[in-house]
Each structure stands twice: as C-alpha cells, then as structure tokens.
Amino acid sequence: MADNIDEEILLGAAPELDQTFDFTIDGDGDLTAARGSEELQKDLAFNAAFFLDPLVGQPLTSELRSDIIDTVIDVAESDERVRGVFRDSIVVEQTPRGSIQVSLSVDTISTVEDLVINV
C-alpha cells in the first residue's frame, strides 16, 4: 500500500478522462480519479494527442512512424515526472478505425512504467 501512495504522490492524481478526453463517472455519479501511472499515462496521452491528431488517418509509412516516435519522445521527456524514454520499446500501430496506438516504456521519477497512448 505504501508504494501506491508514494507513486500517487510522485506521479500525481487528477480526474480521469476517457479516450475522447471526457471525464469518467462512476456508478454513483461521481467523477473518477486517475492516480500514479494512470495519471502520467493520461497526461502524456492528452499532450501527445494535441501534436499527433493531424496525423490520424494517414497511412502509417516509415516516415510517419518515425515522426510519431519523435513526437511521443519529445512529449514524454518534457514531462518533469519522466527521466527518459526507452526508444527501443516504442511500438506504433494503426488501429482498424484509423487511430494511432503507441506503446512505450518510460523511466519515471518513481519506477519504469509501460504505457499505451491512443490517439
């Protein structure tokens, strides 16, 4: 339990957002919260989406894949909670609906986290 509290303190907590960046509501009608690595993933996804949104729907060429990787690294490493990104861990995929999914591992101020960003 102490590790979860430490991670939440280091990585933050805030209202949770769904894939369309709307607030999520629990069964009682209350806002749900993202904590720790979920909060970091949410923040990185939100910031990456801002830069990657114009690329959604384009064919996933090697050049576009490289641009996406560079953008995700820049976004992640600009976050004060991220010490670095393991470039070799990054996988970029295009979903059947034309969206982009990026999986990556980041070294955070508390631990190494495996994240998935959907745009």
Backbone as ProteinMPNN parsed JSONL, in Angstrom:
{"seq_chain_A": "MADNIDEEILLGAAPELDQTFDFTIDGDGDLTAARGSEELQKDLAFNAAFFLDPLVGQPLTSELRSDIIDTVIDVAESDERVRGVFRDSIVVEQTPRGSIQVSLSVDTISTVEDLVINV", "coords_chain_A": {"N_chain_A": [[0.815, -1.196, 0.0], [1.97, 1.252, 0.73], [3.744, 1.746, -1.378], [1.978, 2.343, -3.493], [0.862, 4.719, -2.537], [3.143, 6.347, -2.454], [3.782, 6.361, -5.205], [1.508, 7.641, -6.216], [1.793, 10.154, -5.029], [4.208, 11.0, -6.216], [3.718, 10.763, -9.016], [1.254, 11.893, -9.366], [-2.291, 12.824, -9.225], [-5.557, 13.149, -10.549], [-8.712, 14.151, -12.091], [-10.057, 11.442, -13.962], [-9.896, 10.708, -17.461], [-11.661, 9.666, -20.411], [-11.09, 7.909, -23.569], [-11.85, 9.844, -25.365], [-11.272, 12.107, -24.088], [-13.146, 12.98, -22.219], [-14.589, 13.483, -18.964], [-14.689, 10.75, -16.664], [-17.274, 8.895, -15.094], [-18.327, 7.37, -12.089], [-20.368, 4.605, -10.849], [-21.97, 5.845, -8.949], [-22.293, 8.361, -9.86], [-20.211, 10.07, -9.44], [-17.164, 11.825, -10.209], [-14.425, 9.97, -11.464], [-11.049, 9.157, -10.497], [-7.725, 9.419, -11.771], [-4.725, 7.943, -10.867], [-1.269, 7.979, -9.94], [0.597, 5.959, -12.122], [-1.47, 5.789, -13.973], [-2.353, 8.431, -14.094], [-0.073, 9.701, -15.124], [0.047, 8.428, -17.641], [-2.396, 9.344, -18.724], [-1.936, 12.141, -18.842], [0.284, 12.248, -20.608], [-0.88, 11.092, -22.882], [-2.888, 12.955, -23.475], [-1.363, 15.261, -24.037], [0.242, 14.308, -26.157], [-1.722, 13.717, -28.039], [-2.54, 16.22, -28.878], [-0.455, 17.032, -30.576], [-0.301, 14.892, -32.342], [-2.796, 14.504, -33.503], [-3.377, 15.665, -36.12], [-2.212, 13.739, -37.728], [-3.668, 11.445, -37.642], [-5.342, 8.881, -39.352], [-3.825, 8.997, -41.634], [-1.827, 7.063, -43.902], [0.288, 4.662, -42.371], [3.303, 5.108, -42.809], [6.887, 4.49, -42.948], [8.195, 6.894, -42.529], [6.199, 8.473, -41.319], [5.787, 6.945, -39.028], [8.282, 7.292, -37.78], [8.156, 10.069, -37.285], [6.037, 10.099, -35.454], [7.14, 8.628, -33.332], [9.295, 10.331, -32.61], [7.821, 12.583, -31.794], [6.303, 11.572, -29.629], [8.37, 10.886, -27.866], [9.482, 13.458, -27.418], [7.27, 14.716, -26.161], [6.922, 13.067, -23.88], [9.44, 13.278, -22.592], [9.441, 15.94, -21.954], [7.907, 16.123, -19.768], [8.058, 16.587, -16.342], [8.012, 14.399, -14.654], [9.132, 12.317, -15.979], [12.088, 10.669, -16.589], [13.34, 9.582, -18.783], [12.882, 8.014, -22.02], [12.61, 4.731, -23.233], [13.688, 4.218, -26.185], [13.824, 1.966, -27.902], [11.704, 0.504, -27.006], [9.389, 1.446, -28.08], [6.393, 1.008, -29.811], [4.492, 1.508, -32.63], [1.257, 1.478, -33.825], [-1.403, 1.244, -36.18], [-4.819, 1.382, -35.735], [-7.746, -0.536, -36.744], [-9.718, 1.387, -37.048], [-8.396, 3.611, -37.828], [-7.109, 5.117, -35.937], [-4.239, 5.895, -33.87], [-2.032, 3.914, -32.022], [0.287, 3.929, -29.486], [2.766, 2.225, -27.85], [4.967, 2.251, -25.095], [7.895, 2.319, -22.986], [8.791, 4.048, -20.092], [11.148, 5.724, -18.032], [10.423, 6.776, -14.972], [10.201, 9.203, -12.275], [9.709, 7.566, -10.189], [9.599, 4.827, -10.922], [9.94, 2.329, -13.56], [7.686, 2.531, -16.183], [5.265, 0.955, -18.221], [3.5, 2.162, -20.864], [0.501, 2.94, -22.715], [-0.58, 4.807, -25.368], [-3.323, 6.164, -26.895], [-4.43, 7.648, -29.828]], "CA_chain_A": [[0.0, 0.0, 0.0], [2.83, 2.432, 0.794], [4.273, 2.009, -2.715], [0.923, 3.009, -4.261], [0.749, 6.09, -2.04], [4.33, 7.056, -2.93], [3.645, 6.555, -6.646], [0.485, 8.662, -6.421], [2.372, 11.44, -4.663], [5.228, 11.369, -7.196], [3.204, 10.856, -10.383], [0.081, 12.754, -9.356], [-3.669, 12.334, -9.276], [-6.476, 14.15, -11.086], [-9.868, 13.472, -12.69], [-9.782, 10.502, -15.045], [-10.51, 11.019, -18.747], [-11.77, 8.512, -21.304], [-10.289, 8.057, -24.792], [-12.242, 11.071, -26.067], [-10.901, 13.157, -23.152], [-14.273, 13.372, -21.376], [-14.486, 12.971, -17.603], [-15.361, 9.475, -16.434], [-18.189, 8.932, -13.953], [-18.537, 6.045, -11.51], [-21.752, 4.185, -10.722], [-22.692, 6.763, -8.062], [-22.364, 9.678, -10.495], [-19.059, 10.879, -9.051], [-16.003, 11.78, -11.086], [-13.392, 9.035, -11.053], [-9.717, 9.766, -10.491], [-6.553, 8.689, -12.262], [-3.668, 8.114, -9.87], [0.016, 7.341, -10.212], [0.948, 5.728, -13.525], [-2.64, 6.117, -14.795], [-2.342, 9.879, -14.269], [1.01, 10.004, -16.058], [-0.386, 7.98, -18.967], [-3.439, 10.269, -19.172], [-1.322, 13.418, -19.205], [1.082, 12.079, -21.823], [-1.804, 10.86, -23.997], [-3.544, 14.226, -23.785], [-0.393, 16.146, -24.69], [0.636, 13.725, -27.441], [-2.859, 13.832, -28.964], [-2.528, 17.581, -29.425], [0.512, 17.083, -31.66], [-0.474, 13.783, -33.281], [-4.131, 14.463, -34.085], [-3.393, 15.882, -37.568], [-1.662, 12.581, -38.426], [-4.616, 10.331, -37.56], [-5.985, 8.539, -40.62], [-2.84, 8.915, -42.706], [-1.167, 5.748, -43.967], [1.397, 4.568, -41.435], [4.568, 4.882, -43.514], [8.049, 4.501, -42.048], [8.465, 8.295, -42.197], [5.191, 8.892, -40.35], [6.098, 6.209, -37.794], [9.424, 7.981, -37.18], [7.651, 11.355, -36.774], [5.232, 9.803, -34.267], [8.073, 8.25, -32.267], [9.995, 11.539, -32.17], [6.86, 13.435, -31.095], [5.984, 10.958, -28.336], [9.556, 11.051, -27.016], [9.545, 14.871, -27.018], [6.192, 14.973, -25.201], [7.203, 12.357, -22.63], [10.622, 13.807, -21.917], [9.182, 17.3, -21.478], [7.178, 15.992, -18.512], [9.031, 16.547, -15.238], [7.963, 13.101, -13.985], [9.792, 11.331, -16.839], [13.544, 10.827, -16.708], [13.732, 9.209, -20.13], [12.067, 7.048, -22.76], [13.368, 3.658, -23.851], [13.316, 4.337, -27.602], [13.634, 0.642, -28.491], [10.459, -0.078, -26.511], [8.231, 2.097, -28.703], [5.69, 0.308, -30.882], [3.427, 2.343, -33.192], [0.324, 0.687, -34.619], [-2.625, 1.906, -36.615], [-5.952, 0.509, -35.455], [-8.653, -0.641, -37.893], [-10.526, 2.606, -37.159], [-7.54, 4.699, -38.289], [-6.426, 5.81, -34.854], [-2.855, 5.502, -33.651], [-1.732, 3.409, -30.686], [1.723, 3.933, -29.228], [3.177, 1.583, -26.602], [6.329, 2.639, -24.773], [8.357, 2.222, -21.605], [9.439, 5.281, -19.654], [11.772, 5.741, -16.715], [9.83, 7.901, -14.255], [10.873, 9.555, -11.027], [9.46, 6.537, -9.167], [9.768, 3.469, -11.426], [9.782, 2.195, -15.014], [6.277, 2.316, -16.49], [4.855, 0.608, -19.587], [2.333, 2.98, -21.142], [-0.135, 2.85, -24.027], [-1.219, 6.079, -25.722], [-4.22, 6.048, -28.046], [-4.78, 8.933, -30.426]], "C_chain_A": [[0.856, 1.257, 0.0], [3.4, 2.767, -0.571], [3.248, 2.729, -3.575], [0.767, 4.455, -3.835], [1.937, 6.903, -2.527], [4.228, 7.35, -4.419], [2.619, 7.641, -6.941], [1.035, 10.047, -6.108], [3.355, 11.906, -5.74], [4.655, 11.609, -8.59], [1.906, 11.636, -10.481], [-1.243, 12.027, -9.37], [-4.549, 13.485, -9.752], [-7.681, 13.414, -11.662], [-9.449, 12.613, -13.883], [-10.518, 10.942, -16.31], [-10.616, 9.748, -19.566], [-10.986, 8.792, -22.582], [-10.671, 9.282, -25.61], [-11.995, 12.302, -25.199], [-12.098, 13.771, -22.433], [-14.031, 12.814, -19.981], [-15.2, 11.634, -17.51], [-16.127, 9.56, -15.119], [-18.35, 7.519, -13.418], [-20.038, 5.763, -11.378], [-22.6, 5.082, -9.835], [-22.829, 8.162, -8.652], [-21.224, 10.605, -10.122], [-17.96, 10.775, -10.107], [-15.02, 10.737, -10.563], [-12.035, 9.719, -11.175], [-8.696, 8.827, -11.099], [-5.432, 8.984, -11.277], [-2.389, 7.409, -10.332], [0.282, 7.193, -11.694], [-0.234, 6.003, -14.456], [-2.696, 7.617, -15.083], [-1.247, 10.297, -15.249], [0.602, 9.619, -17.475], [-1.438, 8.922, -19.539], [-2.83, 11.586, -19.645], [-0.496, 13.315, -20.485], [0.191, 11.861, -23.04], [-2.468, 12.158, -24.426], [-2.599, 15.151, -24.539], [0.051, 15.614, -26.049], [-0.479, 13.872, -28.468], [-2.9, 15.204, -29.622], [-1.616, 17.658, -30.653], [0.26, 16.024, -32.743], [-1.814, 13.775, -33.995], [-4.159, 14.724, -35.593], [-2.903, 14.666, -38.38], [-2.628, 11.398, -38.466], [-5.291, 10.134, -38.909], [-5.036, 8.471, -41.794], [-2.239, 7.517, -42.73], [0.085, 5.737, -43.097], [2.675, 4.143, -42.159], [5.713, 4.881, -42.509], [8.386, 5.936, -41.633], [7.478, 8.802, -41.144], [5.445, 8.219, -39.001], [7.256, 6.899, -37.053], [9.003, 9.32, -36.581], [6.852, 11.152, -35.483], [6.144, 9.469, -33.093], [8.785, 9.474, -31.721], [9.069, 12.445, -31.359], [6.554, 12.882, -29.709], [7.168, 11.08, -27.373], [9.653, 12.492, -26.521], [8.503, 15.192, -25.961], [6.522, 14.328, -23.859], [8.365, 12.988, -21.873], [10.47, 15.26, -21.476], [8.403, 17.292, -20.164], [8.191, 15.806, -17.378], [9.04, 15.222, -14.482], [8.711, 12.016, -14.751], [11.278, 11.656, -16.939], [14.018, 10.515, -18.116], [12.784, 8.18, -20.708], [13.001, 5.998, -23.34], [12.924, 3.565, -25.308], [13.036, 2.973, -28.237], [12.33, -0.02, -28.051], [9.228, 0.429, -27.266], [7.699, 1.274, -29.873], [4.537, 1.207, -31.322], [2.568, 1.465, -34.087], [-0.863, 1.553, -35.027], [-3.769, 0.924, -36.402], [-6.847, 0.436, -36.692], [-9.511, 0.614, -38.1], [-9.697, 3.814, -37.58], [-6.86, 5.475, -37.184], [-5.018, 5.233, -34.678], [-2.701, 5.038, -32.206], [-0.225, 3.32, -30.538], [1.973, 3.289, -27.866], [4.629, 1.965, -26.355], [6.623, 2.392, -23.309], [9.106, 3.503, -21.275], [10.024, 5.077, -18.266], [11.235, 6.981, -16.016], [10.619, 8.187, -12.989], [10.632, 8.517, -9.945], [9.744, 5.121, -9.631], [9.772, 3.473, -12.947], [8.32, 1.819, -15.272], [6.114, 1.936, -17.959], [3.539, 1.315, -19.836], [1.792, 2.686, -22.538], [-0.885, 4.16, -24.241], [-2.039, 5.849, -26.974], [-4.596, 7.434, -28.538], [-5.751, 8.674, -31.556]], "O_chain_A": [[0.509, 2.234, -0.663], [3.534, 3.943, -0.907], [3.608, 3.642, -4.318], [0.561, 5.329, -4.676], [1.763, 8.038, -2.97], [4.548, 8.454, -4.858], [2.835, 8.473, -7.821], [0.774, 11.003, -6.838], [3.339, 13.073, -6.131], [5.057, 12.551, -9.272], [1.497, 12.007, -11.581], [-1.315, 10.806, -9.505], [-4.318, 14.644, -9.406], [-7.68, 12.184, -11.719], [-8.609, 13.003, -14.693], [-11.623, 11.481, -16.24], [-9.779, 8.853, -19.448], [-10.29, 9.804, -22.67], [-9.897, 9.717, -26.463], [-12.445, 13.401, -25.523], [-12.071, 14.949, -22.076], [-13.354, 11.799, -19.821], [-16.197, 11.406, -18.195], [-15.692, 10.204, -14.164], [-18.492, 6.572, -14.192], [-20.868, 6.59, -11.753], [-23.825, 5.083, -9.953], [-23.41, 9.049, -8.026], [-21.256, 11.793, -10.446], [-17.845, 9.769, -10.806], [-14.808, 10.632, -9.355], [-11.892, 10.727, -11.867], [-8.786, 7.607, -10.963], [-5.216, 10.135, -10.897], [-2.432, 6.388, -11.018], [0.207, 8.165, -12.446], [-0.034, 6.406, -15.601], [-3.045, 8.025, -16.19], [-1.473, 11.151, -16.105], [0.792, 10.399, -18.408], [-1.38, 9.264, -20.72], [-3.168, 12.085, -20.718], [-0.568, 14.191, -21.347], [0.474, 12.389, -24.115], [-2.594, 12.426, -25.621], [-2.972, 15.75, -25.547], [0.219, 16.388, -26.991], [-0.21, 14.124, -29.643], [-3.257, 15.326, -30.793], [-1.971, 18.282, -31.653], [0.571, 16.239, -33.914], [-1.955, 13.093, -35.01], [-4.911, 14.05, -36.296], [-3.156, 14.582, -39.582], [-2.43, 10.458, -39.235], [-5.752, 11.09, -39.532], [-5.393, 7.944, -42.847], [-2.152, 6.858, -41.693], [0.851, 6.7, -43.093], [3.071, 2.978, -42.124], [5.522, 5.234, -41.345], [8.817, 6.166, -40.503], [7.871, 9.477, -40.193], [5.33, 8.857, -37.954], [7.202, 7.065, -35.834], [9.445, 9.672, -35.487], [6.975, 11.932, -34.539], [5.945, 9.969, -31.985], [8.876, 9.648, -30.506], [9.486, 13.011, -30.348], [6.544, 13.625, -28.728], [6.974, 11.351, -26.187], [9.882, 12.724, -25.334], [8.806, 15.862, -24.973], [6.413, 14.973, -22.816], [8.286, 13.205, -20.664], [11.288, 15.758, -20.702], [8.255, 18.331, -19.52], [9.076, 14.956, -17.464], [9.984, 14.946, -13.742], [8.905, 10.915, -14.235], [11.67, 12.76, -17.318], [14.984, 11.109, -18.596], [11.994, 7.56, -19.996], [14.058, 6.329, -23.877], [11.923, 2.924, -25.627], [12.104, 2.845, -29.031], [11.898, -1.0, -28.659], [8.136, -0.115, -27.099], [8.435, 0.898, -30.787], [3.709, 1.617, -30.508], [3.071, 0.795, -34.989], [-1.266, 2.468, -34.308], [-3.698, -0.227, -36.834], [-6.717, 1.263, -37.595], [-9.977, 0.868, -39.211], [-10.224, 4.921, -37.681], [-6.103, 6.405, -37.463], [-4.669, 4.212, -35.27], [-3.182, 5.692, -31.281], [0.456, 2.709, -31.362], [1.454, 3.752, -26.85], [5.432, 2.001, -27.287], [5.711, 2.27, -22.492], [9.933, 3.983, -22.051], [9.469, 4.356, -17.437], [11.547, 8.105, -16.409], [11.587, 7.493, -12.676], [11.27, 8.564, -8.893], [10.1, 4.276, -8.809], [9.619, 4.53, -13.558], [7.789, 0.898, -14.651], [6.749, 2.525, -18.834], [2.568, 1.101, -19.111], [2.523, 2.244, -23.424], [-1.707, 4.569, -23.421], [-1.519, 5.396, -27.994], [-5.027, 8.287, -27.762], [-6.193, 9.614, -32.217]]}, "name": "protein", "num_of_chains": 1, "seq": "MADNIDEEILLGAAPELDQTFDFTIDGDGDLTAARGSEELQKDLAFNAAFFLDPLVGQPLTSELRSDIIDTVIDVAESDERVRGVFRDSIVVEQTPRGSIQVSLSVDTISTVEDLVINV"}
